[in-house]
Amino acid sequence: MKTLILFSLLSISSPLFASVAQFDLIKDKSPVEFEAKGNPSLLSIKGLKGKGGGTLKFNNNSLSGNIIVALNDFDTDLDTRNEHMKEKYLETGKPGFDQAILKIDSVILPKDFSEKGNRIDKFPIEGILVLHGKEKKISCLTDLLIQGNDLNGKTNFKIKLSDFGIEIPSFAGITIEDEIVINAQFKGSTGKQ
Amino acid sequence: MKYSFLILYFIIAQTCWAFPEMSRHGYFNCTSCHLSPAGGGALTLYGRELSKELLSTSSVKGEQYFAYNAIPALSKSDKILLGAYIRGLQVLRENDQVNEARTILMQADAEAAYNDKSWAILGTVGRQEVRNGLESRGHFFSRRHYVLGRFDKHQNIRLGKFLKSYGLDDPNHYMFIRNALNFSYDTESYNVEYSYLAENFNAYLTVITNLKTDDYLRNDENGLAFNGSLKFDKSKLGLSLFHGTNARQRRMLGGLWGIGTFTKQFFLMSELDFQAVMTKLTRTHTNGTVMSHRLNYEVYKGIIPFLSFDQKYLNFSNKNSELHSIGLGARLFPRPHFEITGAVQREARIANSSKDTLYWLMGQLYL
């Protein structure tokens, strides 16, 4: 009987893992930022206002999905720099270059995922990042929490511009380092609320 | 009283034209905008971009470059940095005895620098205002000239004539932390400066000499200065130390300063210094404090009203040395190349309750 009650409680608190659930990411609640270093002067340049869209699908203990970010949304606080970034370096005017896509394909979550209340902390999730017409395997350290119909999480990873065929940006005498840090938060919903 | 404008001139003059408050936009190190590791003077190309995009109320494309981009190869060069500065002041002082107004040409300098990856060289030539009471005449001089070496992306050494780094390094010399400590106009000196710049920390160590190449240089101290600061998000907290000697006295200074960024528009600049002076002849000691605070709010891009409070009490044993100043003013950056600052200040000497009202308006054109 105790086992039955316990099972019932677990089922109520984490209904998801009995089956399949798909979360649509809410763009306005899924900010994506990047941070670049510029030299000389050790300048920290942040690209803000990126928004993560797409879907994440949980199938028992595996995770799949796409996170899509429109590159034209990024704002570095200087209009001219934004213009250079988008037109000269990211070349967002070219077909398919206007967005970055993180493809996650059947990543197996830790066995204790559901035992920990459908939560993972700093778990490395591997995916393929499509950017500037190139693809590159990356690993993202990810926090994730599923509560009822809501998904909340955050992730960060580093990329090298040169891996994606992006010319090293230089603007007004400041040259950007090759390595860029990406930070993203995401919030999703199954839409069943 | 005829010297009052001479005093005002030194009090209000601005020369190095730095903007330490750019930390509110996330620019912690001065080298983002200036060639000098300690800020002020020649603008980098990036600094010109920021003057257009972050400071100025309005602008058109290309307006921010040297001489309005008249010679694109030079105007947009990140190797050859050129500048020219003309600054004037209109001031009015009122009290029970006097009501005086005057216009002063404060600065007319041209500046050129060559900026290579690991080194740079800079020099200015211009007119120095030499005053004797109400009389004034121009004097050809070089306000600053130095060579700069960069060991790596963190470490720099600078040799030459320039202002030592101390405290907020705010160029507005109406702040008591500048004029009361003799760190104001024409106090450039021949120095050797080592600087370490990091993302969240920077430090400047300056050996100061009293080498005189110019009869009108106002610095006569040998000494050592340290200025360091830590970054906290878009705010800064700093510590400054100074030891200086001249023929008359030896003095030590210690100060805490900070730039508090509450929002990108709303920010506070504060500095508090303690000074201990030993007079050599009499071997007497004089201790005191100086502080300046300026609370700013950018109501619209390039329009920054401020409230200021300054206090100097440089001799704790003499109440006459205590002076307060409360001010209301605004800084305007209508377009790149222009800056207008105006304020009304009410100054009160605490011991005898005498009060002065000072109105001033300063305009600068830089190319």
Interface residues (C-beta under 8 A of the other chain):
Chain A: K37 N39 P40 S41 L42 L43 S44 K46 D77 L78 D79 T80 R81 F171 A172 G173 I174
Chain B: H25 G26 Y27 F28 N29 T31 S32 T44 L45 Y46 R48 E49 L50 K52 E53 L54 D78 R150 K153 H154 L197 A198 E199
